[in-house]
């Protein structure tokens, strides 16, 4: 016991040192915030955050993993930004939806979050200026693109400010935690699709109903003991549900990509991604001609997705992601050539490329 006491005493002393250092760091954040306001500069600086993380990772000797270090400093940075000024973020809700979890991963618990019922509502709140950022899902590694998000960029002038990659773990949740009480399952269509094989093996005869979000499903299950929701463990904690079965997704490498939207776009960080929308002339080899400049300039394409233009039957627009920043010389050359083969071209933003630790 004496050894434990001595170790705990050292821990207490270190905690006091950490608290003192955090207070000093917060004072500096306040001073930086005042300078930013005086110079009319943005509160949020992703490039600076990336620099902080990379320096910490390079100096990290363990036993904490880089991911743990990032989580700790995400909250330190989030709290520091809140001292500089409120950072308001709209997300596709309700609380404890996967989009909400993506928000917290990106901005921490100290940001001010505002739930929206529909993807369009998130775009509207950012455009009105009631929030600084919006977060919406754009694609899942198993089920593909979220078309509503892609379509919104056709009519919105907002820019992509960042991307978030979130591992998706689905759980079957209900009030009792007993699978025998499951008479009906509710969840978002994509979540149902991502658990299709598991449901077929284990609950083949149980009806499944699609709802607008996993969090809505959790709310419904919290009010009806015969319902089970497919949702995150966090949703279960928030809405008072127990885990019937955990990690029921069919693919263990299941990720959803979310976009941060804003009125602004970012300076180069050195590891960026750029997104475009374009439509092309209806002629043989048109798509090849559009993509050829990217190969010639050694630019890696990350994604291409076609969507109906909704203006004319069988007319399509293409959503393109590639590595690089709009201010890169090679990117400028590729886009200059691209314009010659396009009817319509829209820059959606250059932003830091998300990484999995």
C-alpha positions as CSV (number, residue, x, y, z in Angstrom):
1,X,0.0,0.0,0.0
2,X,2.9,2.4,0.7
3,X,4.1,1.9,-2.9
4,X,0.6,2.7,-4.2
5,X,0.4,5.8,-1.9
6,X,3.8,7.0,-3.1
7,X,2.8,6.6,-6.8
8,X,-0.5,8.3,-6.3
9,X,1.2,11.2,-4.5
10,X,3.5,11.6,-7.5
11,X,0.4,11.5,-9.8
12,X,-1.2,14.3,-7.7
13,X,1.9,16.4,-8.0
14,X,2.1,15.9,-11.8
15,X,-1.7,16.7,-12.1
16,X,-1.0,20.0,-10.3
17,X,1.8,20.8,-12.7
18,X,-0.4,19.9,-15.7
19,X,-3.2,22.1,-14.4
20,X,-0.7,25.0,-14.0
21,X,0.6,24.5,-17.5
22,X,-2.9,24.3,-18.9
23,X,-3.8,27.6,-17.3
24,X,-0.7,29.2,-18.8
25,X,-1.6,27.8,-22.2
26,X,-5.2,29.1,-21.9
27,X,-3.9,32.6,-21.0
28,X,-1.8,32.5,-24.2
29,X,-4.9,31.3,-26.2
30,X,-6.8,34.3,-24.9
31,X,-4.0,36.7,-26.0
32,X,-3.9,35.0,-29.5
33,X,-7.7,35.3,-29.7
34,X,-7.5,39.1,-29.1
35,X,-4.8,39.5,-31.8
36,X,-6.9,37.5,-34.2
37,X,-10.0,39.6,-33.6
38,X,-8.0,42.8,-34.0
39,X,-6.7,41.6,-37.3
40,X,-10.1,40.2,-38.4
41,X,-8.6,36.7,-38.6
42,X,-10.4,33.3,-38.4
43,X,-10.6,31.7,-34.9
44,X,-10.2,28.2,-36.3
45,X,-6.8,27.4,-37.8
46,X,-6.6,23.8,-39.0
47,X,-3.1,24.2,-40.4
48,X,-1.8,25.2,-36.9
49,X,-3.7,22.2,-35.3
50,X,-2.0,19.8,-37.8
51,X,1.4,21.3,-36.9
52,X,0.7,20.8,-33.2
53,X,-0.3,17.1,-33.7
54,X,2.6,16.3,-35.9
55,X,5.1,17.8,-33.4
56,X,3.5,15.9,-30.6
57,X,3.5,12.6,-32.5
58,X,7.2,13.0,-33.5
59,X,8.1,13.5,-29.8
60,X,5.8,10.8,-28.4
61,X,7.8,7.9,-26.8
62,X,4.7,6.2,-25.3
63,X,3.2,4.4,-23.5
64,X,0.2,6.5,-24.8
65,X,-0.6,6.0,-28.5
66,X,-0.6,8.8,-31.0
67,X,-4.4,8.4,-31.2
68,X,-4.6,8.9,-27.4
69,X,-2.4,11.9,-27.6
70,X,-4.6,13.4,-30.3
71,X,-7.8,12.8,-28.3
72,X,-6.3,14.5,-25.3
73,X,-5.0,17.5,-27.3
74,X,-8.2,17.7,-29.3
75,X,-10.0,18.7,-26.1
76,X,-7.2,21.0,-25.0
77,X,-7.4,22.8,-28.3
78,X,-11.2,22.8,-28.3
79,X,-11.3,24.4,-24.8
80,X,-8.6,26.9,-25.9
81,X,-10.6,27.9,-29.0
82,X,-13.7,28.4,-26.9
83,X,-11.7,31.0,-24.9
84,X,-10.9,32.9,-28.1
85,X,-14.6,33.0,-29.1
86,X,-17.6,30.6,-29.5
87,X,-17.3,28.1,-32.3
88,X,-20.8,27.0,-33.4
89,X,-21.3,23.9,-35.5
90,X,-24.5,22.5,-37.1
91,X,-24.8,18.8,-37.7
92,X,-27.2,16.2,-39.0
93,X,-28.8,15.1,-35.8
94,X,-30.2,14.4,-33.3
95,X,-27.6,14.1,-30.5
96,X,-25.5,10.9,-30.6
97,X,-26.0,10.4,-34.4
98,X,-22.8,9.3,-36.1
99,X,-22.5,12.9,-37.6
100,X,-22.6,14.2,-34.0
101,X,-19.8,11.9,-33.1
102,X,-17.8,13.0,-36.1
103,X,-18.3,16.7,-35.0
104,X,-16.9,15.8,-31.6
105,X,-13.9,14.0,-33.1
106,X,-13.1,17.1,-35.2
107,X,-14.0,20.0,-32.9
108,X,-14.1,18.6,-29.4
109,X,-16.6,18.9,-26.6
110,X,-16.1,22.6,-26.1
111,X,-17.7,23.7,-29.4
112,X,-21.3,24.7,-29.5
113,X,-23.4,22.2,-31.4
114,X,-26.7,22.7,-33.1
115,X,-28.7,19.7,-34.3
116,X,-30.5,19.8,-37.7
117,X,-33.2,17.4,-39.0
118,X,-32.0,17.4,-42.6
119,X,-28.8,17.8,-44.6
120,X,-30.3,20.8,-46.3
121,X,-30.9,22.4,-42.9
122,X,-27.2,22.1,-42.1
123,X,-26.3,23.9,-45.3
124,X,-29.0,26.6,-44.6
125,X,-27.6,27.3,-41.1
126,X,-24.1,27.8,-42.4
127,X,-25.3,30.0,-45.3
128,X,-27.4,32.2,-42.9
129,X,-24.3,32.6,-40.7
130,X,-26.0,31.3,-37.5
131,X,-23.1,28.7,-37.3
132,X,-19.5,28.8,-38.5
133,X,-19.4,25.2,-39.7
134,X,-21.7,22.4,-40.7
135,X,-20.9,18.7,-40.7
136,X,-22.7,16.3,-43.1
137,X,-22.0,12.7,-44.2
138,X,-20.8,12.2,-47.8
139,X,-19.9,8.5,-48.2
140,X,-19.6,5.2,-46.5
141,X,-16.9,2.7,-47.4
142,X,-19.5,-0.1,-47.7
143,X,-22.6,1.6,-49.1
144,X,-21.1,4.4,-51.1
145,X,-22.1,8.0,-51.6
146,X,-24.7,10.0,-49.7
147,X,-26.4,11.5,-52.7
148,X,-28.3,14.2,-50.8
149,X,-25.0,15.8,-49.8
150,X,-23.5,15.7,-53.3
151,X,-26.7,17.2,-54.7
152,X,-26.6,20.1,-52.2
153,X,-23.3,21.4,-53.7
154,X,-25.1,21.9,-57.0
155,X,-27.2,24.8,-55.5
156,X,-25.0,25.9,-52.6
157,X,-22.0,28.3,-52.7
158,X,-20.5,26.8,-49.5
159,X,-17.1,25.4,-49.6
160,X,-15.7,22.1,-48.2
161,X,-13.5,23.2,-45.2
162,X,-12.4,19.7,-44.0
163,X,-13.1,16.0,-44.0
164,X,-13.5,13.5,-41.1
165,X,-13.1,9.8,-41.3
166,X,-15.1,8.0,-38.5
167,X,-14.9,4.2,-37.9
168,X,-18.5,2.9,-37.8
169,X,-19.4,0.3,-35.2
170,X,-23.1,-0.7,-35.1
171,X,-24.7,-2.1,-32.1
172,X,-28.2,-3.7,-31.5
173,X,-29.7,-1.8,-28.6
174,X,-32.9,-2.0,-26.6
175,X,-34.2,-1.3,-23.1
176,X,-33.6,-4.8,-21.7
177,X,-30.5,-6.0,-23.4
178,X,-32.3,-9.2,-24.2
179,X,-32.6,-10.4,-27.8
180,X,-35.8,-12.3,-27.0
181,X,-37.6,-8.9,-26.6
182,X,-36.7,-7.7,-30.1
183,X,-40.0,-7.7,-32.1
184,X,-39.0,-5.0,-34.6
185,X,-35.7,-3.3,-35.6
186,X,-35.4,0.4,-36.5
187,X,-32.5,2.3,-38.0
188,X,-31.2,4.5,-40.8
189,X,-31.3,2.8,-44.3
190,X,-27.4,2.8,-44.6
191,X,-27.0,1.3,-41.2
192,X,-29.5,-1.5,-42.0
193,X,-27.6,-2.1,-45.3
194,X,-24.3,-2.3,-43.4
195,X,-25.7,-5.0,-41.1
196,X,-27.7,-6.9,-43.7
197,X,-25.8,-10.2,-43.4
198,X,-25.8,-10.2,-39.6
199,X,-29.6,-9.5,-39.5
200,X,-30.2,-12.3,-42.0
201,X,-28.2,-14.8,-39.9
202,X,-29.5,-13.8,-36.5
203,X,-32.9,-12.1,-36.8
204,X,-34.2,-13.2,-40.2
205,X,-37.9,-13.1,-39.2
206,X,-37.8,-9.8,-37.4
207,X,-39.2,-6.9,-39.4
208,X,-36.9,-3.9,-40.1
209,X,-38.1,-0.3,-40.4
210,X,-36.1,2.5,-41.9
211,X,-36.0,5.9,-40.1
212,X,-34.2,9.1,-40.7
213,X,-31.2,8.5,-38.3
214,X,-29.7,6.1,-35.9
215,X,-30.3,8.5,-33.1
216,X,-34.0,8.7,-33.9
217,X,-34.0,4.9,-33.9
218,X,-32.5,5.0,-30.4
219,X,-35.1,7.5,-29.2
220,X,-37.9,5.2,-30.5
221,X,-36.4,2.2,-28.8
222,X,-36.1,4.1,-25.5
223,X,-39.9,4.5,-25.6
224,X,-40.9,1.0,-26.7
225,X,-39.5,-2.1,-25.1
226,X,-40.4,-4.3,-28.2
227,X,-38.2,-2.2,-30.5
228,X,-34.4,-2.5,-31.0
229,X,-32.3,0.1,-32.6
230,X,-29.1,-0.2,-34.7
231,X,-27.0,2.7,-33.5
232,X,-23.7,3.6,-31.7
233,X,-22.9,2.7,-28.2
234,X,-22.9,6.5,-27.4
235,X,-26.6,6.6,-28.6
236,X,-27.4,3.8,-26.2
237,X,-25.7,5.7,-23.3
238,X,-27.5,8.9,-24.1
239,X,-31.0,7.4,-24.5
240,X,-30.8,4.7,-21.8
241,X,-30.5,1.6,-23.9
242,X,-28.6,-1.6,-23.3
243,X,-26.4,-3.5,-25.8
244,X,-28.1,-6.6,-27.1
245,X,-25.2,-7.4,-29.5
246,X,-22.2,-5.2,-30.3
247,X,-20.3,-4.7,-33.5
248,X,-22.9,-6.2,-35.8
249,X,-21.6,-4.5,-39.0
250,X,-20.8,-6.9,-41.8
251,X,-17.5,-5.3,-42.6
252,X,-15.1,-4.6,-39.8
253,X,-13.4,-2.0,-42.0
254,X,-16.5,0.2,-42.1
255,X,-15.9,3.9,-42.2
256,X,-18.0,7.0,-43.0
257,X,-16.5,10.1,-44.5
258,X,-18.0,13.4,-43.4
259,X,-17.5,16.9,-44.8
260,X,-17.1,20.1,-42.9
261,X,-18.7,22.9,-44.8
262,X,-18.1,26.7,-44.4
263,X,-18.2,30.0,-46.3
264,X,-14.4,29.9,-46.6
265,X,-11.7,27.7,-47.9
266,X,-8.3,27.1,-46.5
267,X,-4.7,27.8,-47.1
268,X,-2.3,25.0,-48.1
269,X,-1.3,22.6,-45.3
270,X,1.0,20.4,-47.5
271,X,-1.3,17.4,-47.4
272,X,-4.5,18.5,-49.0
273,X,-7.5,17.3,-51.0
274,X,-9.5,19.3,-53.5
275,X,-13.1,18.7,-54.7
276,X,-14.8,19.8,-57.9
277,X,-18.2,19.5,-59.7
278,X,-18.2,19.5,-63.5
279,X,-20.3,18.5,-66.5
280,X,-18.9,17.7,-69.9
281,X,-19.8,17.9,-73.5
282,X,-21.7,14.9,-74.8
283,X,-19.1,13.5,-77.2
284,X,-16.9,10.4,-77.6
285,X,-14.0,10.4,-75.2
286,X,-15.2,13.4,-73.3
287,X,-14.6,12.0,-69.8
288,X,-11.1,10.7,-70.9
289,X,-10.2,14.1,-72.1
290,X,-11.3,15.7,-68.8
291,X,-9.3,13.3,-66.7
292,X,-6.2,13.1,-68.9
293,X,-4.7,16.5,-67.5
294,X,-4.6,15.0,-64.0
295,X,-2.5,12.1,-65.2
296,X,-0.3,14.4,-67.2
297,X,0.3,16.5,-64.1
298,X,0.8,13.5,-61.8
299,X,-2.3,14.3,-59.7
300,X,-3.8,11.3,-57.9
301,X,-7.6,11.0,-58.1
302,X,-9.4,9.9,-54.9
303,X,-13.0,9.7,-56.0
304,X,-15.3,10.3,-59.0
305,X,-19.1,10.1,-58.7
306,X,-21.7,10.9,-61.3
307,X,-25.1,12.5,-60.4
308,X,-28.1,13.5,-62.5
309,X,-28.0,17.2,-63.2
310,X,-31.8,17.5,-62.6
311,X,-32.0,20.1,-65.4
312,X,-32.2,17.8,-68.4
313,X,-32.9,14.1,-68.8
314,X,-29.8,11.9,-69.0
315,X,-27.5,14.9,-68.3
316,X,-25.0,14.3,-65.6
317,X,-22.5,16.2,-63.4
318,X,-19.4,14.6,-61.9
319,X,-18.1,15.0,-58.3
320,X,-14.3,14.7,-58.3
321,X,-11.9,14.5,-55.4
322,X,-8.1,14.6,-56.0
323,X,-5.0,15.1,-53.9
324,X,-3.5,18.6,-53.9
325,X,-4.5,22.2,-53.3
326,X,-6.1,24.6,-55.7
327,X,-3.1,26.9,-55.3
328,X,-0.6,24.1,-56.4
329,X,1.0,24.8,-59.7
330,X,0.2,21.3,-61.1
331,X,-3.4,21.6,-60.0
332,X,-3.7,25.0,-61.7
333,X,-2.4,23.5,-65.0
334,X,-4.8,20.5,-64.8
335,X,-7.8,22.7,-64.1
336,X,-6.9,25.1,-66.9
337,X,-7.0,22.1,-69.3
338,X,-10.2,20.8,-67.6
339,X,-12.1,24.0,-68.3
340,X,-11.6,23.6,-72.1
341,X,-13.6,20.3,-72.0
342,X,-16.4,21.3,-69.5
343,X,-19.8,22.9,-69.9
344,X,-19.8,23.7,-66.2
345,X,-17.1,23.7,-63.5
346,X,-17.4,24.5,-59.8
347,X,-14.6,24.6,-57.2
348,X,-15.9,23.1,-53.9
349,X,-12.9,23.6,-51.8
350,X,-9.3,22.5,-50.8
351,X,-8.9,21.2,-47.3
352,X,-6.6,19.0,-45.2
353,X,-6.7,15.3,-46.0
354,X,-8.1,13.2,-43.2
355,X,-5.8,10.5,-41.8
356,X,-6.5,7.4,-39.8
357,X,-4.0,7.0,-36.9
